[in-house]
């Protein structure tokens, strides 16, 4: 009889504990929801990058070069990384001529050993890197059956695996100091599946997933982590990668690389976890997820924003 009474008391205690946890959960959940909506309409303060080291891949041209130039104009010290030594050197030279501070390194980001060697060299020469921008990428635009194995593997090595090697090399320093910011360029092709970009979409969806998972992994291991992650989804940018864009409406024209870089830097400095360029594409994707698939396909066909194959 005493044992039964004891079990009943434990059951009641467990029930009360569960009720308390549920109430606390709802209070925290709705508080965070309201706070998030309010903050969404407030002007966000931009962190200062003056004097901080910013590591950027793919700085030889396009978005990467414009990121390097604009971060430098904000007073950051730029570590320019590209496989093309001549183009990368030109970027470094341009920054220095404008009175900025930049250092150029030639590196194949698909080579894990080279990435770790580069990290050791940078740590020895410059110390802590505050901001990492994984920008390097390639975008062959052809139907899947016209792409060979080498092209597909290279796309994944540059667009995805390089992110892992850079994170494994540089992130431990950020964890040790509990500060830093990782920015990764996905793409609007990481939000929507598109014809002629099947492997490319796969790589950009992968970047989205690895960034979210990495953020959660650090948050679960240390709820007080100050390390930030930002995933960027650019629309078609006029860098030369997108050779045959097709769009029905003029307002869907290619984004200027300077505008794209400015938007990316703003997202990093204001601490956004996700941002598209332009911003409305991310919201369109989130709304589209709750809409019937057939209806969204009709909308996609109407807008007709795609990339035609590189080879006709």
C-alpha positions as CSV (number, residue, x, y, z in Angstrom):
1,X,0.0,0.0,0.0
2,X,2.8,2.4,0.9
3,X,4.6,1.5,-2.4
4,X,1.5,2.3,-4.4
5,X,1.1,5.7,-2.6
6,X,4.7,6.5,-3.2
7,X,4.3,5.7,-7.0
8,X,1.2,7.9,-7.1
9,X,3.1,10.8,-5.5
10,X,5.9,10.4,-8.0
11,X,3.4,10.4,-10.9
12,X,1.7,13.6,-9.7
13,X,5.1,15.2,-9.2
14,X,6.1,14.2,-12.8
15,X,2.8,15.5,-14.2
16,X,3.2,18.9,-12.4
17,X,6.8,19.1,-13.7
18,X,5.6,18.5,-17.2
19,X,2.9,21.1,-17.0
20,X,5.4,23.7,-15.7
21,X,7.9,22.9,-18.5
22,X,5.1,23.2,-21.1
23,X,4.0,26.6,-19.7
24,X,7.6,27.8,-19.6
25,X,8.0,26.6,-23.2
26,X,5.0,28.5,-24.5
27,X,6.0,31.7,-22.6
28,X,9.5,31.6,-24.1
29,X,8.3,30.6,-27.5
30,X,5.7,33.4,-27.9
31,X,8.0,35.9,-26.3
32,X,10.7,35.1,-28.9
33,X,8.1,35.2,-31.7
34,X,6.9,38.7,-30.7
35,X,10.4,39.9,-30.1
36,X,11.5,38.6,-33.5
37,X,8.7,40.3,-35.4
38,X,9.4,43.6,-33.6
39,X,13.1,43.4,-34.2
40,X,12.3,42.7,-37.9
41,X,10.9,46.2,-38.3
42,X,13.7,47.9,-36.3
43,X,16.8,49.3,-37.8
44,X,19.7,47.0,-36.9
45,X,23.0,48.2,-35.7
46,X,26.0,47.3,-37.8
47,X,29.1,45.9,-36.1
48,X,32.4,47.6,-36.7
49,X,34.9,45.7,-38.9
50,X,37.6,48.3,-38.7
51,X,41.0,46.7,-38.0
52,X,39.6,43.2,-38.1
53,X,40.9,40.5,-40.4
54,X,38.4,39.3,-43.0
55,X,39.2,36.1,-44.9
56,X,37.5,35.9,-48.4
57,X,37.8,33.2,-51.0
58,X,37.4,33.9,-54.7
59,X,38.7,37.4,-54.5
60,X,40.1,37.4,-58.0
61,X,36.9,38.6,-59.6
62,X,33.1,39.2,-59.3
63,X,31.4,39.2,-55.9
64,X,34.6,38.2,-54.0
65,X,36.6,41.1,-55.4
66,X,33.9,43.6,-54.6
67,X,33.6,42.2,-51.1
68,X,37.3,42.7,-50.6
69,X,37.2,46.2,-51.9
70,X,34.1,47.2,-49.8
71,X,35.3,45.5,-46.6
72,X,38.6,47.3,-47.0
73,X,36.8,50.7,-47.4
74,X,35.3,50.0,-44.0
75,X,38.8,49.6,-42.5
76,X,39.0,45.8,-42.4
77,X,42.3,44.0,-43.2
78,X,41.6,41.7,-46.1
79,X,43.0,38.2,-46.6
80,X,42.4,37.6,-50.3
81,X,42.4,34.0,-51.4
82,X,42.0,32.8,-55.0
83,X,43.4,30.0,-57.2
84,X,44.1,32.6,-59.9
85,X,47.3,34.3,-58.7
86,X,47.3,37.1,-61.3
87,X,43.7,38.2,-60.6
88,X,44.1,37.9,-56.9
89,X,47.3,40.0,-57.0
90,X,45.4,42.7,-59.0
91,X,42.7,42.8,-56.2
92,X,45.3,43.2,-53.5
93,X,47.1,45.9,-55.5
94,X,43.8,47.8,-56.0
95,X,43.1,47.7,-52.2
96,X,46.5,49.0,-51.4
97,X,46.3,51.8,-53.9
98,X,43.1,52.9,-52.2
99,X,45.0,53.0,-48.9
100,X,43.7,49.7,-47.5
101,X,45.4,46.7,-46.0
102,X,45.3,43.4,-47.9
103,X,47.3,40.2,-48.2
104,X,47.1,37.8,-51.1
105,X,47.4,34.0,-51.0
106,X,47.1,31.6,-53.9
107,X,45.3,28.5,-52.8
108,X,43.2,25.7,-54.3
109,X,40.3,25.5,-51.9
110,X,39.5,21.9,-52.9
111,X,42.8,20.8,-51.4
112,X,42.3,20.1,-47.7
113,X,46.0,20.0,-46.9
114,X,46.5,23.3,-48.7
115,X,43.7,24.9,-46.6
116,X,45.2,23.8,-43.3
117,X,48.7,24.9,-44.4
118,X,47.2,28.3,-45.4
119,X,45.5,28.5,-42.0
120,X,48.8,27.9,-40.2
121,X,50.5,30.5,-42.3
122,X,47.8,33.1,-41.7
123,X,47.7,32.5,-38.0
124,X,51.5,32.9,-37.8
125,X,51.6,36.0,-39.9
126,X,48.3,37.8,-38.8
127,X,46.8,36.1,-35.8
128,X,43.0,35.7,-35.3
129,X,40.7,35.9,-38.3
130,X,37.4,37.6,-37.2
131,X,35.3,37.1,-40.3
132,X,35.3,34.2,-42.9
133,X,33.5,34.6,-46.2
134,X,33.3,31.4,-48.2
135,X,32.5,32.8,-51.6
136,X,34.4,30.8,-54.2
137,X,32.2,28.8,-56.5
138,X,31.6,27.6,-60.1
139,X,28.4,27.2,-62.0
140,X,28.3,25.1,-65.2
141,X,24.9,25.6,-66.7
142,X,23.8,22.5,-68.7
143,X,21.3,19.7,-68.4
144,X,22.4,16.9,-66.1
145,X,23.0,14.4,-68.8
146,X,25.4,16.8,-70.6
147,X,27.7,17.1,-67.6
148,X,30.4,14.6,-67.1
149,X,31.6,13.1,-63.8
150,X,34.7,15.4,-63.5
151,X,32.6,18.5,-63.8
152,X,30.1,17.4,-61.2
153,X,32.7,16.3,-58.7
154,X,34.6,19.6,-59.2
155,X,31.4,21.5,-58.5
156,X,30.9,19.7,-55.2
157,X,34.6,20.1,-54.2
158,X,34.6,23.8,-54.7
159,X,31.0,24.7,-53.8
160,X,30.6,22.4,-50.8
161,X,33.7,20.5,-49.6
162,X,35.8,23.6,-49.5
163,X,33.4,25.0,-46.8
164,X,34.1,21.9,-44.6
165,X,37.9,22.2,-44.9
166,X,37.8,26.0,-44.1
167,X,35.5,25.5,-41.2
168,X,37.6,22.6,-39.8
169,X,40.8,24.8,-40.1
170,X,39.6,28.2,-38.9
171,X,36.5,27.6,-36.7
172,X,38.4,26.0,-33.7
173,X,40.1,29.4,-33.1
174,X,36.7,31.1,-33.1
175,X,35.4,28.5,-30.6
176,X,38.4,29.0,-28.3
177,X,37.9,32.8,-28.3
178,X,34.1,32.6,-28.5
179,X,33.8,35.2,-31.2
180,X,33.8,35.4,-35.0
181,X,31.5,35.3,-37.9
182,X,31.2,32.8,-40.8
183,X,29.5,33.9,-44.0
184,X,28.7,31.4,-46.7
185,X,27.4,32.1,-50.2
186,X,24.7,29.7,-51.2
187,X,22.4,31.0,-54.0
188,X,18.8,31.4,-54.9
189,X,19.5,28.1,-56.5
190,X,19.7,26.9,-52.9
191,X,16.1,28.0,-52.4
192,X,14.5,26.8,-55.6
193,X,15.3,23.9,-57.9
194,X,16.1,25.1,-61.5
195,X,16.6,23.4,-64.8
196,X,20.2,23.3,-66.3
197,X,21.5,23.7,-62.7
198,X,20.8,20.3,-61.2
199,X,24.2,19.7,-59.6
200,X,24.7,23.4,-58.8
201,X,21.4,23.5,-57.0
202,X,22.5,20.4,-55.1
203,X,25.6,22.2,-53.9
204,X,23.8,25.3,-52.9
205,X,21.1,23.4,-51.0
206,X,24.0,21.6,-49.3
207,X,25.6,24.9,-48.2
208,X,22.3,25.9,-46.7
209,X,22.1,22.7,-44.7
210,X,25.7,22.6,-43.5
211,X,25.5,26.2,-42.2
212,X,22.3,25.6,-40.3
213,X,23.6,22.4,-38.9
214,X,27.0,23.9,-37.9
215,X,25.2,26.7,-36.1
216,X,23.0,24.3,-34.2
217,X,26.0,22.1,-33.3
218,X,27.8,25.0,-31.7
219,X,24.7,26.3,-30.0
220,X,23.9,22.9,-28.5
221,X,27.5,22.5,-27.2
222,X,27.6,26.1,-25.8
223,X,24.3,28.1,-25.4
224,X,26.4,31.2,-24.8
225,X,28.3,31.0,-28.1
226,X,29.0,34.4,-29.7
227,X,30.0,32.9,-33.0
228,X,27.6,34.0,-35.8
229,X,26.7,32.4,-39.1
230,X,25.2,34.0,-42.1
231,X,24.0,32.2,-45.2
232,X,23.6,34.3,-48.4
233,X,21.3,33.5,-51.3
234,X,22.2,35.8,-54.3
235,X,20.0,36.0,-57.3
236,X,21.7,35.9,-60.7
237,X,24.7,38.3,-60.4
238,X,26.4,39.9,-63.4
239,X,29.8,38.3,-62.8
240,X,30.2,36.1,-65.9
241,X,29.1,32.9,-64.2
242,X,25.6,33.3,-65.4
243,X,26.2,33.4,-69.1
244,X,22.7,32.9,-70.5
245,X,20.1,34.3,-68.1
246,X,16.5,34.3,-69.1
247,X,13.8,36.4,-67.4
248,X,10.4,37.7,-68.5
249,X,10.3,40.9,-66.6
250,X,13.0,43.7,-66.7
251,X,12.8,44.1,-62.9
252,X,14.3,40.6,-62.6
253,X,17.5,41.7,-64.3
254,X,21.0,40.6,-63.2
255,X,22.2,42.1,-59.9
256,X,25.3,44.3,-60.1
257,X,28.3,42.7,-58.2
258,X,28.8,45.9,-56.2
259,X,25.2,46.0,-55.1
260,X,25.4,42.3,-54.2
261,X,28.6,42.8,-52.2
262,X,27.1,45.7,-50.3
263,X,24.0,43.7,-49.4
264,X,26.1,40.7,-48.2
265,X,28.3,43.0,-46.0
266,X,25.2,44.6,-44.5
267,X,23.7,41.1,-43.7
268,X,27.0,40.1,-42.0
269,X,27.3,43.4,-40.0
270,X,23.7,43.3,-38.9
271,X,23.9,39.7,-37.8
272,X,21.3,38.2,-40.2
273,X,21.4,34.4,-40.2
274,X,19.9,34.2,-43.7
275,X,19.6,36.8,-46.4
276,X,18.9,36.8,-50.1
277,X,20.0,39.3,-52.6
278,X,17.6,41.0,-53.3
279,X,16.0,40.4,-49.9
280,X,12.5,39.5,-51.1
281,X,13.5,36.1,-52.7
282,X,14.0,34.5,-49.3
283,X,10.5,35.5,-48.2
284,X,9.1,34.3,-51.5
285,X,10.7,30.9,-50.8
286,X,9.2,30.7,-47.3
287,X,5.7,31.6,-48.5
288,X,6.1,29.3,-51.5
289,X,6.7,26.3,-49.1
290,X,3.1,26.5,-47.8
291,X,1.5,26.9,-51.2
292,X,0.4,24.0,-53.3
293,X,3.3,22.7,-55.5
294,X,1.2,22.8,-58.7
295,X,0.3,26.5,-58.1
296,X,3.9,27.4,-57.5
297,X,5.0,25.7,-60.7
298,X,2.4,27.8,-62.6
299,X,3.9,30.9,-61.0
300,X,7.4,29.8,-61.9
301,X,6.4,29.2,-65.5
302,X,4.7,32.7,-65.6
303,X,7.8,34.5,-64.2
304,X,10.1,32.4,-66.4
305,X,13.4,33.3,-64.6
306,X,15.9,30.6,-65.5
307,X,19.4,30.1,-66.9
308,X,19.7,28.7,-70.4
309,X,22.5,26.2,-71.1
310,X,26.0,27.4,-71.7
311,X,26.3,25.2,-74.8
312,X,23.5,25.4,-77.3
